[in-house]
Amino acid sequence: MSLGTTFSEAGDILRRNVFALLVIGGLVFIPLDLLTSLIDEDRGWGDGSWANVALFTVVWGLGAPLAYVAAIAAIAVEPEGATEEARTPFAALGDALRRWPTVLAVTVVASIGVLSGGLVLVVPGVILLVWWLLAYQPALIEQLGWRASLGRSRELARGHFWQLLVVALVVGGGSALADYAIFRVNDATLENVVGAWAGGMVVDTFTMAVSAAVTTAAYWQLRSASASLQES
């Protein structure tokens, strides 16, 4: 797996699908970020109560994967020699909704596993995060169940741990920095629910699109490498 190729292909994916990704982000994050802004306008970064932060995290954590997997469905046209066309935003959302039970199971199991591993010794949490980083792609593209999706992601990650760790750090770290920047801007200007709502829509749509593009580009590389090994 080449990190340079991954990020280059992710850039191509974003350029080809910018309209679909913006539409998906708007359809999901306009209502979701309104709700989460009413719960905690600081988006978990301020001095709000633990109850508000926990409720914000749960609501956002259950709603945001819908946009993420819809984005995967919209952009997941195989890059080399494929004849199929990319999905429209509404068709992609339909795909995501049909696979929602599997997506929800992947989200809950992976979150519990990574958080539990991180709380125990940190390192197990990091390992599980890398192993399961690509679990949504098999759930959407290969139509696997949640257990099989987690196993498929682990299979694809074998031998590519450090490259996928870099991908996870770029995606996760970049998303956290962008979210914190929006919080600081709102805190210095509007300081209200409207600012948190507007800022949340912008940053969530941006980070959703980038995360889906980068991880899907990595998925196609590793799937191709895995197929080549099986043929040899």
Buried (B, 14 or more C-beta within 10 A) or exposed (E): BEBEEBBEBBBEBBEBBEEBBBBBBBBBBEEBBBEBBEBBBBBBBBEBEEEBBBBBBEBBEBBBBBBBBBBBBBBBBEBEEEEEEBBBBBBBBBBBEEBBEBBBBBBBBBBEBBEEBBEEEEEBBBBBBBBBBBBBBBBBBEEBBBEBBBBBBBBBBEEBEEBBBBBBEBBBEBBEEBBBEBBEBBBEEBEEBEBBBBBBBBBBBBBBBBBBBBBBBBBBBBBBBBEEEEEE
